[in-house]
Amino acid sequence: MVAAVQQGRLRESVVDEAVVRVLRLVRRVREGASTPASPVDVDLHHALARQAAHECAVLLKNEPDADGVTLLPLNMAATGSLAVIGEFARTRAT
C-alpha cells in the first residue's frame, strides 16, 4: 500500500478516509463492550409471546369452496407438504 501511494496509484486521502472509518468502528465496538447487556427474563418473554399469539389468533370458517372442498382437516394427499416454521416448530410448547 505504501508503494501504491508513493507511485501515485493510490491517493493518500483514500487511505486516510479508510483509517478514519476503521478507527470509528473500533471506538464503537469498545464503547459497546463496556456496556453490560441486560439479562433477559426468558419466562416473561415466553409469556408475552404466548399472549401475543393468543391475541393474534385467526378463526377460519371451514366452509366448502365451489368444488365442495373444505380446508380442514388437511388433505395431505392433495397438499403434498406442509411447512411449520419458527422456534416452536422444533420443540413442543406446553
DSSP file (Angstrom, degrees, kcal/mol; ACC not computed):
  #  RESIDUE AA STRUCTURE BP1 BP2  ACC     N-H-->O    O-->H-N    N-H-->O    O-->H-N    TCO  KAPPA ALPHA  PHI   PSI    X-CA   Y-CA   Z-CA
    1    1 A M     >        0   0    0      0, 0.0     4,-2.2     0, 0.0     5,-0.2   0.000 360.0 360.0 360.0 -40.1    0.0    0.0    0.0
    2    2 A V  H  >  +     0   0    0      1,-0.2     4,-2.8     2,-0.2     5,-0.2   0.931 360.0  49.0 -60.1 -44.1    2.9    2.3    0.8
    3    3 A A  H  > S+     0   0    0      1,-0.2     4,-2.5     2,-0.2     6,-0.3   0.896 108.3  53.9 -62.7 -39.7    4.4    1.7   -2.6
    4    4 A A  H  4>S+     0   0    0      2,-0.2     5,-2.0     1,-0.2     6,-1.5   0.892 111.6  45.1 -63.0 -39.1    1.0    2.3   -4.3
    5    5 A V  H ><5S+     0   0    0     -4,-2.2     3,-1.1     4,-0.2    -2,-0.2   0.933 113.7  49.3 -68.1 -45.5    0.8    5.7   -2.6
    6    6 A Q  H 3<5S+     0   0    0     -4,-2.8    -2,-0.2     1,-0.3    -1,-0.2   0.848 112.7  47.8 -63.1 -34.0    4.4    6.5   -3.4
    7    7 A Q  T 3<5S-     0   0    0     -4,-2.5    -1,-0.3    -5,-0.2    -2,-0.2   0.487 115.2-115.6 -86.2  -2.9    3.8    5.6   -7.1
    8    8 A G  T < 5S+     0   0    0     -3,-1.1    -3,-0.2    -4,-0.4    -4,-0.1   0.593  85.5 116.2  81.9   9.8    0.6    7.6   -7.3
    9    9 A R  S   <S+     0   0    0     -5,-2.0     2,-0.4    -6,-0.3    -4,-0.2   0.665  79.7  37.0 -83.1 -16.2   -1.6    4.6   -7.9
   10   10 A L  S    S-     0   0    0     -6,-1.5    -2,-0.3    -7,-0.1    -1,-0.2  -0.988  85.1-128.6-138.5 125.3   -3.4    5.2   -4.6
   11   11 A R    >>  -     0   0    0     -2,-0.4     4,-1.4     1,-0.1     3,-0.7  -0.512  12.5-136.1 -74.7 138.8   -4.3    8.6   -3.2
   12   12 A E  H 3> S+     0   0    0      1,-0.2     4,-2.6    -2,-0.2     5,-0.2   0.830 104.6  62.4 -61.8 -32.2   -3.2    9.2    0.4
   13   13 A S  H 3> S+     0   0    0      1,-0.2     4,-2.2     2,-0.2    -1,-0.2   0.842  99.8  53.9 -63.9 -32.7   -6.6   10.8    1.1
   14   14 A V  H <> S+     0   0    0     -3,-0.7     4,-2.0     2,-0.2    -1,-0.2   0.913 109.9  46.9 -66.7 -42.4   -8.3    7.5    0.3
   15   15 A V  H  X S+     0   0    0     -4,-1.4     4,-2.5     2,-0.2    -2,-0.2   0.922 110.8  52.8 -63.6 -44.0   -6.1    5.7    2.8
   16   16 A D  H  X S+     0   0    0     -4,-2.6     4,-2.3     1,-0.2    -2,-0.2   0.911 108.6  49.6 -58.5 -44.0   -6.8    8.4    5.4
   17   17 A E  H  X S+     0   0    0     -4,-2.2     4,-2.1     1,-0.2    -1,-0.2   0.898 110.8  49.9 -62.7 -40.7  -10.6    8.0    4.9
   18   18 A A  H  X S+     0   0    0     -4,-2.0     4,-2.2     2,-0.2    -2,-0.2   0.904 110.0  50.7 -64.9 -40.9  -10.3    4.2    5.3
   19   19 A V  H  X S+     0   0    0     -4,-2.5     4,-2.7     1,-0.2    -2,-0.2   0.913 108.7  51.7 -62.8 -43.0   -8.3    4.6    8.5
   20   20 A V  H  X S+     0   0    0     -4,-2.3     4,-2.3     1,-0.2    -1,-0.2   0.914 109.7  49.7 -60.7 -43.1  -10.9    7.1    9.9
   21   21 A R  H  X S+     0   0    0     -4,-2.1     4,-2.1     2,-0.2    -1,-0.2   0.912 111.8  47.9 -63.1 -42.0  -13.7    4.6    9.2
   22   22 A V  H  X S+     0   0    0     -4,-2.2     4,-2.5     1,-0.2    -2,-0.2   0.923 111.6  49.7 -64.9 -43.9  -11.8    1.7   10.9
   23   23 A L  H  X S+     0   0    0     -4,-2.7     4,-2.3     2,-0.2    -1,-0.2   0.876 109.1  52.4 -64.4 -36.9  -11.0    3.9   14.0
   24   24 A R  H  X S+     0   0    0     -4,-2.3     4,-2.4    -5,-0.2    -1,-0.2   0.927 110.3  48.7 -61.4 -43.9  -14.7    4.9   14.3
   25   25 A L  H  X S+     0   0    0     -4,-2.1     4,-2.5     1,-0.2    -2,-0.2   0.915 109.9  51.1 -62.7 -43.8  -15.6    1.2   14.2
   26   26 A V  H  X S+     0   0    0     -4,-2.5     4,-2.5     1,-0.2    -1,-0.2   0.918 110.8  49.2 -59.8 -43.9  -13.0    0.3   16.8
   27   27 A R  H  X S+     0   0    0     -4,-2.3     4,-2.5     1,-0.2    -2,-0.2   0.919 111.4  48.7 -63.0 -43.8  -14.4    3.1   19.1
   28   28 A R  H  X S+     0   0    0     -4,-2.4     4,-2.3     2,-0.2    -1,-0.2   0.904 112.0  49.0 -63.8 -40.5  -18.0    2.0   18.7
   29   29 A V  H  X S+     0   0    0     -4,-2.5     4,-2.1     2,-0.2    -2,-0.2   0.923 111.7  48.7 -65.5 -43.3  -17.1   -1.6   19.4
   30   30 A R  H  X S+     0   0    0     -4,-2.5     4,-1.3     2,-0.2    -2,-0.2   0.908 111.3  49.8 -63.4 -41.2  -15.1   -0.6   22.5
   31   31 A E  H  X S+     0   0    0     -4,-2.5     4,-0.5     1,-0.2     3,-0.3   0.906 112.0  48.4 -63.5 -40.9  -18.0    1.5   23.8
   32   32 A G  H >< S+     0   0    0     -4,-2.3     3,-0.7     1,-0.2    -1,-0.2   0.842 106.5  56.9 -67.3 -33.3  -20.4   -1.3   23.2
   33   33 A A  H 3< S+     0   0    0     -4,-2.1    -1,-0.2     1,-0.2    -2,-0.2   0.796 104.1  53.2 -69.1 -27.6  -18.1   -3.8   25.0
   34   34 A S  H 3< S+     0   0    0     -4,-1.3    -1,-0.2    -3,-0.3    -2,-0.2   0.612  91.8  84.8 -83.6 -10.8  -18.2   -1.6   28.2
   35   35 A T  S << S-     0   0    0     -3,-0.7     2,-0.1    -4,-0.5    -1,-0.0  -0.816  82.0-133.6 -92.7 112.9  -22.0   -1.5   28.2
   36   36 A P        -     0   0    0      0, 0.0     2,-0.2     0, 0.0    -2,-0.1  -0.375  20.3-116.0 -67.5 141.8  -23.2   -4.6   30.1
   37   37 A A        -     0   0    0     -4,-0.1     3,-0.0     1,-0.1    -4,-0.0  -0.534  29.0-118.0 -74.2 140.7  -26.0   -6.5   28.4
   38   38 A S        -     0   0    0     -2,-0.2    -1,-0.1     1,-0.1     2,-0.0  -0.604  34.1-106.3 -79.4 141.1  -29.2   -6.5   30.4
   39   39 A P        -     0   0    0      0, 0.0     2,-0.5     0, 0.0    -1,-0.1  -0.330  30.0-126.5 -67.0 148.4  -30.4  -10.0   31.4
   40   40 A V        -     0   0    0     -3,-0.0     2,-1.3     4,-0.0     3,-0.1  -0.838   6.7-139.5 -98.7 128.7  -33.3  -11.5   29.5
   41   41 A D     >  -     0   0    0     -2,-0.5     4,-2.5     1,-0.2     5,-0.2  -0.736  22.1-173.4 -84.8  94.9  -36.3  -12.7   31.5
   42   42 A V  H  > S+     0   0    0     -2,-1.3     4,-2.7     1,-0.2     5,-0.2   0.890  79.8  51.2 -61.9 -42.9  -37.0  -15.8   29.4
   43   43 A D  H  > S+     0   0    0      1,-0.2     4,-2.4     2,-0.2    -1,-0.2   0.919 112.1  46.7 -62.6 -43.0  -40.2  -16.8   31.3
   44   44 A L  H  > S+     0   0    0      2,-0.2     4,-2.5     1,-0.2    -1,-0.2   0.905 111.6  52.2 -64.2 -40.9  -41.6  -13.3   30.8
   45   45 A H  H  X S+     0   0    0     -4,-2.5     4,-2.3     2,-0.2    -2,-0.2   0.926 111.1  46.4 -60.8 -45.8  -40.6  -13.3   27.2
   46   46 A H  H  X S+     0   0    0     -4,-2.7     4,-2.6     2,-0.2    -1,-0.2   0.894 111.4  51.8 -65.0 -39.4  -42.3  -16.7   26.6
   47   47 A A  H  X S+     0   0    0     -4,-2.4     4,-2.4    -5,-0.2    -1,-0.2   0.914 110.8  48.0 -63.1 -41.7  -45.4  -15.5   28.4
   48   48 A L  H  X S+     0   0    0     -4,-2.5     4,-2.6     2,-0.2    -2,-0.2   0.896 111.1  50.8 -65.2 -40.0  -45.5  -12.3   26.3
   49   49 A A  H  X S+     0   0    0     -4,-2.3     4,-2.5     2,-0.2    -2,-0.2   0.908 111.0  48.4 -64.5 -41.5  -45.1  -14.4   23.1
   50   50 A R  H  X S+     0   0    0     -4,-2.6     4,-2.6     2,-0.2    -2,-0.2   0.916 111.9  49.5 -64.0 -42.0  -47.9  -16.7   24.2
   51   51 A Q  H  X S+     0   0    0     -4,-2.4     4,-2.6     2,-0.2    -2,-0.2   0.923 111.6  48.5 -62.9 -44.0  -50.2  -13.7   24.9
   52   52 A A  H  X S+     0   0    0     -4,-2.6     4,-1.4     1,-0.2    -1,-0.2   0.916 112.4  48.6 -62.8 -42.7  -49.4  -12.2   21.5
   53   53 A A  H  < S+     0   0    0     -4,-2.5     4,-0.4     1,-0.2    -1,-0.2   0.903 112.2  49.3 -63.4 -40.7  -50.1  -15.5   19.7
   54   54 A H  H >< S+     0   0    0     -4,-2.6     3,-0.9     1,-0.2    -2,-0.2   0.915 113.2  45.7 -64.3 -43.3  -53.4  -15.8   21.6
   55   55 A E  H 3< S+     0   0    0     -4,-2.6    -1,-0.2     1,-0.2    -2,-0.2   0.695 114.3  49.2 -75.0 -17.9  -54.5  -12.3   20.8
   56   56 A C  T 3< S+     0   0    0     -4,-1.4    -1,-0.2    -5,-0.2    -2,-0.2   0.359  79.9 129.7-102.1   4.8  -53.5  -12.7   17.2
   57   57 A A    <   -     0   0    0     -3,-0.9     2,-0.5    -4,-0.4    -3,-0.1  -0.289  46.0-149.1 -62.8 144.3  -55.2  -15.9   16.5
   58   58 A V        -     0   0    0      2,-0.0     2,-0.5     0, 0.0    -1,-0.1  -0.962   2.8-145.0-117.7 128.9  -57.4  -16.1   13.5
   59   59 A L        -     0   0    0     -2,-0.5     2,-0.4     2,-0.0    -2,-0.0  -0.791  15.6-156.1 -93.3 134.9  -60.5  -18.2   13.3
   60   60 A L        -     0   0    0     -2,-0.5     2,-0.5     2,-0.0    -2,-0.0  -0.859  14.9-129.0-109.4 143.1  -61.3  -19.7    9.9
   61   61 A K        -     0   0    0     -2,-0.4     2,-1.1     1,-0.1    10,-0.2  -0.796  15.6-145.5 -85.6 130.5  -64.7  -20.8    8.7
   62   62 A N        +     0   0    0     -2,-0.5    -1,-0.1     8,-0.1     8,-0.0  -0.338  44.2 149.8 -93.9  53.9  -64.3  -24.3    7.4
   63   63 A E        -     0   0    0     -2,-1.1     8,-0.2     1,-0.1     6,-0.1  -0.651  51.4-104.9 -88.3 143.6  -66.9  -23.8    4.7
   64   64 A P        -     0   0    0      0, 0.0     6,-0.2     0, 0.0    -1,-0.1  -0.322  32.0-129.8 -65.7 147.2  -66.5  -25.8    1.4
   65   65 A D    >   -     0   0    0      4,-2.4     3,-2.2     1,-0.1     5,-0.0  -0.074  46.4 -72.8 -81.1-168.6  -65.3  -23.9   -1.6
   66   66 A A  T 3  S+     0   0    0      1,-0.3    -1,-0.1     2,-0.1     0, 0.0   0.770 136.6  50.8 -60.7 -26.3  -67.0  -24.0   -5.0
   67   67 A D  T 3  S-     0   0    0      2,-0.1    -1,-0.3     0, 0.0     3,-0.1   0.396 120.7-107.7 -92.0   3.6  -65.8  -27.6   -5.5
   68   68 A G  S <  S+     0   0    0     -3,-2.2     2,-0.4     1,-0.3    -2,-0.1   0.629  73.8 140.0  82.6  13.4  -67.1  -28.7   -2.2
   69   69 A V        -     0   0    0     -6,-0.1    -4,-2.4     2,-0.0    -1,-0.3  -0.771  38.2-152.5 -95.7 133.6  -63.6  -29.0   -0.6
   70   70 A T        -     0   0    0     -2,-0.4    -8,-0.1    -6,-0.2    -7,-0.1  -0.678  17.8-130.6 -99.6 158.3  -63.0  -27.8    2.9
   71   71 A L  S    S+     0   0    0     -2,-0.2     4,-0.2    -8,-0.2    -1,-0.1   0.904  76.5  88.2 -72.5 -42.5  -59.7  -26.5    4.3
   72   72 A L  S    S+     0   0    0      2,-0.1     2,-0.1    -3,-0.0    -1,-0.1  -0.876  72.9  35.9-115.6 146.9  -59.8  -28.8    7.4
   73   73 A P  S    S-     0   0    0      0, 0.0    -3,-0.1     0, 0.0     2,-0.1   0.627  99.5-116.5 -69.4 155.6  -58.8  -31.4    8.0
   74   74 A L        -     0   0    0     -2,-0.1     2,-1.0     1,-0.1    -2,-0.1  -0.352  15.6-140.1 -62.5 136.0  -55.8  -31.1    5.8
   75   75 A N    >>  -     0   0    0     -4,-0.2     4,-2.9     1,-0.2     3,-0.5  -0.820  18.3-173.7 -97.4  95.2  -55.8  -33.5    2.9
   76   76 A M  H 3> S+     0   0    0     -2,-1.0     4,-2.5     1,-0.2    -1,-0.2   0.788  80.9  60.2 -65.4 -27.2  -52.1  -34.4    2.8
   77   77 A A  H 34 S+     0   0    0      1,-0.2    -1,-0.2     2,-0.2    -2,-0.0   0.903 115.7  34.0 -65.2 -38.9  -52.5  -36.4   -0.4
   78   78 A A  H <4 S+     0   0    0     -3,-0.5    -2,-0.2     1,-0.1    -1,-0.2   0.826 120.9  49.4 -83.3 -33.4  -53.7  -33.2   -2.2
   79   79 A T  H  < S-     0   0    0     -4,-2.9     2,-1.0     1,-0.1    -3,-0.2   0.919  80.1-165.6 -74.4 -44.5  -51.4  -30.8   -0.2
   80   80 A G     <  +     0   0    0     -4,-2.5     2,-0.3    -5,-0.2    -1,-0.1  -0.270  62.9  15.7  88.5 -50.0  -48.2  -32.8   -0.7
   81   81 A S        -     0   0    0     -2,-1.0     2,-0.4    -3,-0.1    -4,-0.0  -0.985  58.0-155.6-153.6 162.0  -46.3  -30.9    2.0
   82   82 A L        -     0   0    0     -2,-0.3     2,-0.5     2,-0.0    -2,-0.0  -0.992  12.5-147.2-142.9 130.7  -46.7  -28.6    5.0
   83   83 A A        -     0   0    0     -2,-0.4     2,-0.5     2,-0.0    -2,-0.0  -0.865   8.0-170.2-103.5 130.5  -44.2  -26.2    6.4
   84   84 A V        -     0   0    0     -2,-0.5     2,-0.4     2,-0.0    -2,-0.0  -0.987  20.3-171.4-115.4 120.2  -44.0  -25.4   10.1
   85   85 A I        +     0   0    0     -2,-0.5     3,-0.2     3,-0.0     2,-0.2  -0.874  30.6  43.6-122.2 143.6  -41.7  -22.5   10.7
   86   86 A G  S >  S-     0   0    0     -2,-0.4     3,-1.5     1,-0.2     4,-0.5  -0.453  92.1 -59.9 118.1 172.9  -40.1  -20.8   13.7
   87   87 A E  G >> S+     0   0    0      1,-0.3     3,-1.3     2,-0.2     4,-0.7   0.878 129.3  53.7 -59.1 -41.2  -38.5  -21.7   17.0
   88   88 A F  G 34 S+     0   0    0      1,-0.3    -1,-0.3     2,-0.2     5,-0.2   0.513  90.8  76.2 -77.9  -1.8  -41.5  -23.6   18.3
   89   89 A A  G <4 S+     0   0    0     -3,-1.5    -1,-0.3     1,-0.2    -2,-0.2   0.778  98.3  46.6 -72.5 -26.1  -41.5  -25.8   15.2
   90   90 A R  T <4 S+     0   0    0     -3,-1.3     2,-0.4    -4,-0.5    -2,-0.2   0.791 117.9  38.0 -85.1 -30.3  -38.5  -27.6   16.7
   91   91 A T  S  < S-     0   0    0     -4,-0.7     2,-0.5     0, 0.0    -1,-0.1  -0.913  83.8-113.0-126.7 150.0  -39.9  -28.1   20.2
   92   92 A R        -     0   0    0     -2,-0.4     2,-0.3    -3,-0.1    -3,-0.1  -0.680  31.4-140.1 -81.0 126.1  -43.3  -28.8   21.6
   93   93 A A              0   0    0     -2,-0.5    -1,-0.0    -5,-0.2    -5,-0.0  -0.678 360.0 360.0 -86.4 138.6  -44.7  -25.9   23.6
   94   94 A T              0   0    0     -2,-0.3    -1,-0.1     0, 0.0    -2,-0.0   0.379 360.0 360.0-116.1 360.0  -46.6  -26.7   26.7
